[in-house]
Amino acid sequence: MSKLLYLKASPRTERSYSVAVADAFVEAYKKSHPKDEVKVLDLFLANLPPFDFVAASGKYKIMHGKPHSPEEKTAWEKVVAVIEEFKNADKYVFAVPMWNFSIPYRLKQYFDIIVQPGLTFTVDSAGNYKGLVTGKPVFVVTHAGVSIQPGRRLRRSTSRKNMSR
Ligand SMILES: Cc1cc2nc3c(=O)[nH]c(=O)nc-3n(C[C@H](O)[C@H](O)[C@H](O)COP(=O)(O)O)c2cc1C
């Protein structure tokens, strides 16, 4: 039995194109993998811990091999809980809108939480980075308001022609 983590990075619920496609994929996946566990993480509803001064200090303490203060320990436990949920999955589905030519801030916050030394990556003495979450398939559905093609002007994507959403 595999565990699939489905991360929704659009707040637009039933109006979201990326969520609509990812939902369809996940529903088909459930039918073809009835024994698998599917967990949905809506990043705009989840109680993600802030990656603030205390959390950042906790990160640097780890990188410099120093012990955490009590406040850093508490903040770091929340970070580790999010990472454990992420690493516990065997497969991932992401629904990701384009926001300002990038990703929505809640997904960036999620990445800032889960990308941590010793937990999801390591750096050796020569400065080489190595990922610790490997060999797991990821399916990403993304949607943008315009289609971007090399050497051509920006065009509205077909789905935006009927802006009922
Ligand atoms: C805050 C915000 C920023 C956006 N920035 C872009 C952008 O840079 N480029 C683009 O093509 N569309 C942009 N859009 C439009 C969305 O990508 C588009 O509505 C897409 O359908 C959103 O995905 P969703 O339907 O899954 O929510 C933006 C929308 C929002 C709300």
Ligand as a Chemical Component Dictionary entry (heavy atoms), coordinates in Angstrom:
data_LIG
# 
_chem_comp.id                   LIG 
_chem_comp.type                 NON-POLYMER 
_chem_comp.pdbx_formal_charge   0 
_chem_comp.three_letter_code    LIG 
# 
loop_
_chem_comp_atom.comp_id 
_chem_comp_atom.atom_id 
_chem_comp_atom.alt_atom_id 
_chem_comp_atom.type_symbol 
_chem_comp_atom.charge 
_chem_comp_atom.model_Cartn_x 
_chem_comp_atom.model_Cartn_y 
_chem_comp_atom.model_Cartn_z 
_chem_comp_atom.pdbx_ordinal 
LIG C1  C1  C 0 -2.240 36.754 -7.306  1  
LIG C2  C2  C 0 -2.332 36.225 -8.715  2  
LIG C3  C3  C 0 -1.240 36.362 -9.548  3  
LIG C4  C4  C 0 -1.291 35.865 -10.867 4  
LIG N1  N1  N 0 -0.196 35.977 -11.653 5  
LIG C5  C5  C 0 -0.221 35.438 -12.913 6  
LIG C6  C6  C 0 0.939  35.471 -13.743 7  
LIG O1  O1  O 0 1.985  35.959 -13.376 8  
LIG N2  N2  N 0 0.861  34.933 -14.975 9  
LIG C7  C7  C 0 -0.286 34.350 -15.429 10 
LIG O2  O2  O 0 -0.287 33.865 -16.546 11 
LIG N3  N3  N 0 -1.412 34.296 -14.669 12 
LIG C8  C8  C 0 -1.388 34.807 -13.413 13 
LIG N4  N4  N 0 -2.512 34.743 -12.629 14 
LIG C9  C9  C 0 -3.701 34.062 -13.150 15 
LIG C10 C10 C 0 -3.743 32.614 -12.663 16 
LIG O3  O3  O 0 -2.559 31.929 -12.977 17 
LIG C11 C11 C 0 -4.919 31.902 -13.291 18 
LIG O4  O4  O 0 -6.124 32.483 -12.827 19 
LIG C12 C12 C 0 -4.916 30.418 -12.983 20 
LIG O5  O5  O 0 -6.097 29.850 -13.509 21 
LIG C13 C13 C 0 -4.835 30.191 -11.496 22 
LIG O6  O6  O 0 -4.829 28.783 -11.247 23 
LIG P1  P1  P 0 -6.099 28.126 -10.541 24 
LIG O7  O7  O 0 -7.231 28.253 -11.509 25 
LIG O8  O8  O 0 -5.691 26.705 -10.320 26 
LIG O9  O9  O 0 -6.341 28.853 -9.259  27 
LIG C14 C14 C 0 -2.479 35.242 -11.332 28 
LIG C15 C15 C 0 -3.579 35.128 -10.474 29 
LIG C16 C16 C 0 -3.503 35.610 -9.178  30 
LIG C17 C17 C 0 -4.713 35.472 -8.271  31 
# 
loop_
_chem_comp_bond.comp_id 
_chem_comp_bond.atom_id_1 
_chem_comp_bond.atom_id_2 
_chem_comp_bond.value_order 
_chem_comp_bond.pdbx_ordinal 
LIG C1  C2  SING 1  
LIG C2  C3  SING 2  
LIG C2  C16 DOUB 3  
LIG C3  C4  DOUB 4  
LIG C4  N1  SING 5  
LIG C4  C14 SING 6  
LIG N1  C5  DOUB 7  
LIG C5  C6  SING 8  
LIG C5  C8  SING 9  
LIG C6  O1  DOUB 10 
LIG C6  N2  SING 11 
LIG N2  C7  SING 12 
LIG C7  O2  DOUB 13 
LIG C7  N3  SING 14 
LIG N3  C8  DOUB 15 
LIG C8  N4  SING 16 
LIG N4  C9  SING 17 
LIG N4  C14 SING 18 
LIG C9  C10 SING 19 
LIG C10 O3  SING 20 
LIG C10 C11 SING 21 
LIG C11 O4  SING 22 
LIG C11 C12 SING 23 
LIG C12 O5  SING 24 
LIG C12 C13 SING 25 
LIG C13 O6  SING 26 
LIG O6  P1  SING 27 
LIG P1  O7  DOUB 28 
LIG P1  O8  SING 29 
LIG P1  O9  SING 30 
LIG C14 C15 DOUB 31 
LIG C15 C16 SING 32 
LIG C16 C17 SING 33 
# 
